[in-house]
């Protein structure tokens, strides 16, 4: 199973939890690190990357 399949197979509630669990630990990181994380997540799934980007206010 790919990361994308795993994310898409989750319920909306679990997707929300995943986004929160990604955003919270890196919320105080340098902007470059946040951008790199979003870039990598977007490669796995565009919606996940977009949601994390919004959560990080980038």
Buried (B, 14 or more C-beta within 10 A) or exposed (E): EEEBEEBEEEEEEEBEEBBEEBBEEBEEEEEEEBBEBBEEBBEBBEBBBBBBBEBBEE
